[in-house]
Amino acid sequence: MATASSPRRRLLLSAGTIGFGFGAVIDTVIFHLTLQTHHLLSGFYDPYSLDGHQTNVMFDGLFLLAMLTVMGVGFGLLWRVVNGADRRFSTLSLVGSIVVGMGVFNVIDGVVSHYVLDLHNVVHGTEAWNPHWLVVSALMLGLGLVILRAADTPAAT
């Protein structure tokens, strides 16, 4: 059984942190900035007025910077784990943890941003896509857990 400070747990935490930030970066770049289907605070600032749009894009940019910082922290933690390690780490564990982190971000975003705080919806002006977002987010989280389980399974020889 791994201890709380074991290298594997630190690898999972650092990769999960990278994935959390990466999930947010992908969401912000694709949905907030490129497709503009929603913005971080479009529940408060009208995305269809010029002032509201500018305010939303500014907050999207600040959020993007914050999530890039989260990713940077994750990479720093990862560097500390693997730099000078006396063993190789599983690529599947790394990928699985990143996907889990992305799924965690998306589930939190879907529940907290869309429902609890009502910051925004997946698509401006309608809540119709919010449940779909949560399903995809949960599937992403599940996929990450499946990848992690595969990483723990000894390879058949």
C-alpha positions in Angstrom: 0.0 0.0 0.0 1.4 3.4 -0.9 2.0 6.0 1.7 0.6 9.5 1.5 4.0 10.9 0.3 4.9 8.0 -2.0 6.3 8.9 -5.4 3.3 7.3 -7.1 0.8 9.3 -5.2 2.8 12.5 -5.8 2.8 11.6 -9.5 -1.0 11.2 -9.5 -1.5 14.5 -7.6 0.8 16.4 -9.9 -0.7 15.0 -13.1 -4.2 15.5 -11.8 -3.3 19.1 -11.1 -2.0 19.5 -14.7 -5.2 17.8 -16.0 -7.4 20.1 -13.9 -5.8 23.2 -15.4 -5.6 21.7 -18.8 -9.4 20.9 -18.8 -10.1 24.5 -17.9 -7.7 25.8 -20.6 -9.3 23.7 -23.3 -12.8 24.8 -22.1 -11.8 28.4 -22.1 -10.0 28.4 -25.4 -12.6 26.4 -27.3 -16.0 27.3 -25.8 -15.3 30.8 -24.3 -12.9 32.4 -26.8 -13.2 30.5 -30.1 -16.8 29.3 -30.3 -18.1 31.9 -27.8 -21.0 29.6 -26.7 -20.5 30.8 -23.2 -18.3 33.0 -21.0 -17.2 32.7 -17.4 -19.7 35.3 -16.1 -22.3 35.5 -18.9 -24.9 34.8 -16.2 -24.1 38.3 -14.8 -22.8 40.3 -17.8 -24.9 40.2 -21.0 -22.7 38.5 -23.6 -24.7 40.2 -26.4 -23.9 43.8 -25.5 -20.5 45.2 -26.3 -19.7 46.1 -22.7 -20.9 42.8 -21.5 -18.9 40.9 -24.1 -15.8 42.8 -23.3 -16.2 42.2 -19.6 -16.8 38.5 -20.2 -13.8 38.1 -22.4 -11.6 40.0 -19.8 -12.8 37.5 -17.1 -12.3 34.6 -19.5 -8.7 35.8 -20.0 -8.0 36.2 -16.3 -9.5 32.7 -15.7 -7.2 31.3 -18.5 -4.2 32.9 -16.8 -5.2 31.4 -13.4 -5.6 27.9 -15.0 -2.3 28.2 -16.8 -0.8 28.9 -13.3 -2.5 25.8 -12.0 -0.9 23.8 -14.8 2.4 25.4 -14.0 2.2 24.3 -10.4 1.3 20.8 -11.6 4.3 20.7 -13.9 6.5 21.9 -11.0 5.2 19.2 -8.8 5.7 16.6 -11.6 9.3 17.8 -12.1 10.0 17.3 -8.4 8.6 13.8 -8.5 10.5 12.6 -11.6 13.7 14.6 -11.5 16.3 12.2 -10.1 13.9 9.4 -9.5 15.5 6.0 -9.3 12.7 4.3 -11.2 10.5 4.9 -14.2 6.9 5.9 -13.8 3.9 4.5 -15.7 2.8 6.6 -18.7 -0.7 5.2 -18.2 -0.7 6.5 -14.7 0.3 9.9 -15.9 -2.3 10.0 -18.7 -5.0 8.6 -16.5 -4.4 11.2 -13.8 -4.4 14.0 -16.4 -7.8 12.7 -17.7 -9.1 12.4 -14.2 -8.0 16.0 -13.5 -9.8 17.2 -16.6 -12.9 15.3 -15.6 -12.8 16.7 -12.1 -12.6 20.2 -13.5 -15.5 19.7 -15.8 -17.7 18.1 -13.2 -17.0 21.0 -10.8 -17.5 23.5 -13.6 -20.8 21.8 -14.5 -22.2 21.5 -11.0 -20.8 24.7 -9.4 -20.7 27.2 -12.4 -23.8 26.0 -14.2 -26.1 25.0 -11.3 -25.0 26.3 -7.9 -23.6 29.7 -8.7 -25.4 30.1 -12.1 -22.4 31.8 -13.6 -23.1 30.6 -17.1 -24.7 27.9 -19.1 -23.0 25.7 -21.7 -24.8 27.7 -24.4 -25.9 31.3 -23.8 -29.6 31.7 -23.0 -30.5 28.0 -22.4 -30.0 25.4 -19.8 -30.7 22.6 -22.2 -27.1 21.6 -22.7 -26.0 21.7 -19.1 -27.0 18.0 -18.3 -25.2 16.8 -21.4 -22.1 18.7 -20.2 -22.3 16.8 -16.9 -22.7 13.5 -18.6 -19.6 14.1 -20.8 -17.7 15.3 -17.8 -18.6 12.2 -15.8 -17.6 10.0 -18.7 -14.3 11.8 -18.9 -13.7 11.3 -15.2 -14.7 7.6 -15.6 -12.4 7.2 -18.6 -9.5 8.5 -16.5 -10.3 6.1 -13.7 -10.4 3.2 -16.2 -7.0 4.3 -17.5 -5.6 4.4 -14.0 -7.0 0.9 -13.2 -5.3 -0.3 -16.4 -2.1 1.2 -15.2 -2.4 -0.8 -12.0 -3.1 -4.1 -13.8 0.1 -6.2 -14.4 0.8 -6.7 -18.0 0.0 -10.1 -19.3 3.1 -12.0 -20.3 
